[in-house]
Amino acid sequence: MFWDKIKEAFSKKENNDNKANINTQKTEKNRFTMVVKSVNTENTEGIFLEGFVCGTVGKEEVTLLFKNGKILHLKIAKIKDKADNELEFIKDSYAELFFEGMKGNTSDFKYALITNIEYQIEADVNRAAENPYILGLLYEYEDTYTDEDFINLFFREMVRAHYLLPVSISGNIEGRGEITLKEDTKIDVYGIGLEGGINALPVFTDWIAVKNWADNTLTDWKQQTVIVRFPDILGFLNSSEGFIINPYGPHSFYMNSKSIESIVNSSGYKSEFGEAKIERKVAKGGEKNLLGYPADNEEVLAIKRRLKAFGNSHSEINMIDIMLRVDEEGIESYLIIIDIDDTDVRKYYTAIYENCRDLLHHIVYMDFATLEQAYFAKDMMRNPPLYKKIR
């Protein structure tokens, strides 16, 4: 069933075209998720992380996603089942996964996710969309939703995820990835009927979930989807409508209009998606700041890509660099240093923060300074800057 409702961004054209991210890729592989439920630290050579494996896992390289945004890539050294039998692989069962040389407080691992599904901190139309954290939490929701820590994590990851929204595009289009919508292009979205006469917008965490839905409902769909985030989903709904994640599994979740309103009005949502605000705070040389370059990981590399793109799109910026700052209280932040031919630097601070804040998961603060203000950091700036204007 089609909805007549079309997102405003697609119905209002500027300069006779708009651009949309159309994802037409599929993915098939041996996949699993496991939310950590308990930790065994008795083995001095490493740590056992315990939980229910959804899918199949062997002794392989996996990703650990922590609730504080930290990411590790490690290899599973041992696999045990509930009866303490050591196995080469395990499928859809309780398991203990052992990681050599790994330590840490047991509280650090609460509701961490172990997976071999690619983690994507941002959407990329050239790769099949994946959202392993919210997918893994969906498996555990029914048994764990009464835990406040779990439910807070669940809704945080739900609004951070990027989803596949099936569409039907009328008119000629070419290629995949980012395409151009011409004046006569029309995009229709699909709706799904739920019990009680409720209509909901279906969105999906990955292509396998899309296929589950399409195989049960459609015959002539051209496998076209738009990549959307939570605020984009809201643009398709009126005040009384909701949406459903993965309606044909592997596990689904329905958000009604009251739940959506509660999320949108929460302080956490406003801080992540509301108006960007920059505090008037400049690091001073008299403060005890520990400075260095941040180690490359998914978060840092994505921020670097955004900063380079920002520099390339602003010819008045001479240089941009990024450092890691730890203040007197031990709070970590990214220090963005800018050399710019403009006295109104704060507008650039706001623009950069707005451009990058969806990537601030593990380190959630971003400080700014001009190159002149950052004299205290010059002794540590030993590498070439991240971005330098070509003159």
KEROFI-959390 format. One record per residue (C-alpha): x, y, z. Coordinates in steps of 0.2 Angstrom, whole numbers, padded with zeros to 4 digits, always signed. Example, Ala and Ser with C-alpha at 12.3 -4.5 7.8 and 13.67 -1.06 7.14 Angstrom:
2
+0062-0022+0039/+0068-0005+0036/
END
This chain:
391
+0000+0000+0000/+0007+0017-0005/+0005+0032+0006/+0001+0048-0004/+0011+0058+0009/+0028+0063+0001/+0042+0071+0011/+0042+0090+0009/+0061+0089+0004/+0056+0079-0012/+0040+0089-0016/+0048+0106-0016/+0061+0108-0030/+0075+0121-0030/+0084+0125-0047/+0073+0111-0055/+0082+0097-0045/+0086+0089-0028/+0098+0076-0023/+0094+0060-0014/+0104+0046-0007/+0097+0030-0015/+0104+0014-0009/+0101-0001-0020/+0114-0013-0013/+0112-0030-0005/+0122-0039+0008/+0123-0058+0012/+0136-0065+0024/+0137-0075+0040/+0132-0063+0053/+0129-0062+0071/+0126-0050+0086/+0128-0053+0104/+0124-0041+0118/+0135-0044+0133/+0125-0049+0148/+0138-0054+0160/+0157-0055+0162/+0169-0068+0169/+0186-0061+0174/+0193-0077+0183/+0205-0081+0169/+0221-0071+0171/+0225-0072+0153/+0209-0063+0147/+0191-0061+0149/+0175-0071+0145/+0160-0060+0138/+0144-0069+0140/+0127-0068+0131/+0116-0075+0118/+0123-0076+0101/+0110-0072+0087/+0117-0079+0071/+0133-0089+0069/+0150-0085+0076/+0167-0093+0075/+0185-0089+0080/+0186-0073+0070/+0189-0055+0070/+0174-0045+0078/+0170-0028+0083/+0166-0023+0101/+0154-0008+0102/+0153-0001+0120/+0139+0010+0126/+0151+0024+0129/+0155+0025+0111/+0172+0016+0112/+0176+0003+0098/+0188-0011+0098/+0192-0024+0085/+0198-0040+0092/+0199-0059+0088/+0189-0072+0098/+0201-0084+0105/+0189-0097+0113/+0171-0101+0112/+0161-0110+0125/+0143-0116+0126/+0132-0116+0142/+0139-0133+0147/+0156-0127+0146/+0161-0136+0130/+0174-0128+0120/+0168-0126+0101/+0174-0120+0085/+0158-0110+0081/+0141-0108+0089/+0124-0103+0082/+0109-0095+0090/+0114-0100+0108/+0120-0094+0125/+0139-0092+0123/+0155-0087+0132/+0167-0078+0120/+0185-0077+0126/+0197-0063+0122/+0215-0064+0126/+0224-0050+0135/+0208-0040+0138/+0204-0033+0155/+0193-0020+0162/+0179-0016+0174/+0164-0027+0172/+0153-0012+0172/+0162-0006+0156/+0155-0021+0146/+0137-0020+0152/+0126-0020+0136/+0142-0019+0125/+0139-0027+0108/+0150-0040+0099/+0147-0042+0081/+0155-0046+0064/+0143-0034+0055/+0151-0019+0048/+0150-0004+0060/+0146+0012+0051/+0146+0028+0061/+0139+0037+0046/+0129+0032+0031/+0138+0029+0015/+0127+0026-0001/+0142+0017-0009/+0141+0003+0005/+0126-0008+0010/+0118+0000+0025/+0121-0008+0042/+0116-0004+0060/+0123-0018+0071/+0120-0010+0088/+0102-0006+0086/+0099-0023+0078/+0107-0032+0092/+0097-0022+0105/+0081-0027+0096/+0085-0045+0099/+0086-0042+0117/+0072-0029+0119/+0058-0040+0125/+0068-0048+0139/+0078-0033+0145/+0067-0017+0142/+0063-0016+0161/+0081-0011+0164/+0083+0008+0164/+0101+0007+0157/+0096-0004+0143/+0081+0006+0138/+0091+0023+0138/+0104+0014+0127/+0091+0007+0116/+0082+0024+0112/+0099+0033+0110/+0105+0020+0097/+0088+0021+0089/+0089+0039+0086/+0107+0038+0080/+0105+0024+0068/+0102+0027+0049/+0088+0017+0041/+0083+0011+0024/+0066+0018+0018/+0059+0009+0003/+0053+0020-0010/+0046+0019-0028/+0053+0032-0040/+0044+0037-0056/+0053+0044-0070/+0071+0040-0077/+0085+0039-0065/+0103+0033-0068/+0116+0025-0058/+0116+0022-0039/+0122+0031-0024/+0118+0050-0025/+0106+0053-0039/+0098+0069-0045/+0079+0071-0044/+0072+0081-0059/+0057+0092-0060/+0045+0078-0065/+0052+0064-0053/+0040+0058-0040/+0045+0048-0025/+0031+0037-0016/+0034+0029+0001/+0026+0013+0007/+0015+0011+0022/+0011-0005+0032/-0005-0009+0041/-0004-0015+0059/-0017-0023+0070/-0031-0011+0075/-0032-0002+0059/-0015+0007+0062/-0004+0013+0048/+0015+0014+0050/+0030+0019+0040/+0041+0004+0038/+0060+0007+0040/+0074-0005+0040/+0091-0008+0048/+0099-0017+0034/+0095-0025+0017/+0091-0042+0025/+0077-0035+0035/+0071-0025+0019/+0071-0042+0009/+0060-0050+0023/+0047-0037+0020/+0048-0036+0001/+0047-0055+0000/+0031-0055+0010/+0022-0039+0002/+0029-0034-0015/+0031-0042-0032/+0037-0028-0043/+0047-0017-0032/+0063-0010-0040/+0073-0012-0024/+0075+0007-0022/+0078+0014-0004/+0082+0031+0003/+0094+0032+0018/+0086+0041+0032/+0090+0046+0050/+0077+0048+0064/+0073+0066+0061/+0071+0062+0042/+0058+0049+0047/+0048+0062+0057/+0046+0072+0041/+0036+0058+0033/+0024+0057+0048/+0009+0068+0054/+0006+0071+0072/-0004+0055+0074/+0007+0043+0064/+0021+0031+0069/+0034+0020+0061/+0040+0002+0063/+0058-0004+0062/+0060-0021+0053/+0041-0026+0052/+0045-0043+0046/+0060-0047+0057/+0071-0053+0062/+0064-0042+0077/+0052-0027+0075/+0049-0012+0085/+0034+0000+0084/+0035+0018+0089/+0018+0027+0091/+0016+0046+0090/+0016+0048+0109/+0032+0039+0111/+0040+0049+0097/+0034+0065+0105/+0042+0059+0122/+0059+0056+0113/+0059+0073+0103/+0055+0082+0119/+0069+0074+0129/+0085+0083+0134/+0096+0070+0126/+0087+0072+0109/+0088+0091+0110/+0106+0091+0114/+0110+0079+0099/+0098+0086+0086/+0093+0103+0093/+0100+0120+0089/+0119+0120+0090/+0126+0130+0104/+0145+0135+0106/+0150+0140+0124/+0162+0155+0125/+0177+0145+0132/+0194+0146+0125/+0208+0135+0132/+0222+0145+0140/+0241+0142+0142/+0240+0142+0161/+0228+0127+0162/+0235+0110+0164/+0230+0103+0147/+0237+0087+0140/+0238+0088+0122/+0241+0075+0108/+0234+0069+0092/+0219+0057+0093/+0222+0039+0088/+0213+0035+0072/+0197+0025+0074/+0180+0026+0065/+0175+0041+0075/+0191+0051+0072/+0192+0046+0054/+0174+0052+0050/+0177+0068+0059/+0193+0071+0049/+0184+0068+0033/+0171+0081+0038/+0184+0094+0043/+0193+0092+0026/+0177+0094+0017/+0173+0109+0027/+0190+0117+0023/+0188+0113+0005/+0171+0122+0004/+0177+0138+0013/+0191+0147+0004/+0194+0159+0018/+0200+0145+0029/+0219+0143+0028/+0221+0128+0040/+0212+0116+0050/+0219+0104+0063/+0212+0092+0076/+0220+0087+0093/+0215+0078+0108/+0214+0088+0124/+0212+0082+0142/+0208+0095+0154/+0212+0097+0173/+0197+0086+0177/+0202+0072+0165/+0188+0077+0153/+0193+0073+0135/+0188+0084+0120/+0193+0087+0102/+0202+0103+0100/+0199+0110+0083/+0212+0123+0078/+0208+0135+0063/+0218+0148+0054/+0206+0159+0045/+0205+0176+0036/+0189+0181+0045/+0186+0190+0062/+0170+0182+0065/+0177+0165+0069/+0162+0159+0080/+0151+0157+0066/+0163+0144+0059/+0165+0136+0076/+0146+0133+0076/+0145+0127+0058/+0159+0114+0061/+0151+0108+0077/+0134+0107+0068/+0143+0097+0054/+0152+0085+0066/+0141+0083+0081/+0132+0067+0075/+0149+0059+0076/+0153+0063+0094/+0150+0046+0102/+0165+0042+0113/+0172+0059+0115/+0157+0070+0116/+0165+0088+0117/+0173+0099+0104/+0183+0114+0108/+0189+0127+0096/+0203+0140+0095/+0211+0150+0082/+0229+0146+0077/+0234+0162+0087/+0225+0157+0102/+0232+0140+0101/+0250+0145+0105/+0250+0133+0120/+0248+0119+0108/+0261+0124+0095/+0275+0113+0103/+0263+0098+0101/+0258+0101+0083/+0272+0091+0075/+0263+0083+0061/+0257+0092+0045/+0239+0100+0048/+0224+0090+0043/+0219+0103+0030/+0229+0116+0022/+0223+0128+0009/+0232+0126-0008/+0238+0143-0013/
END
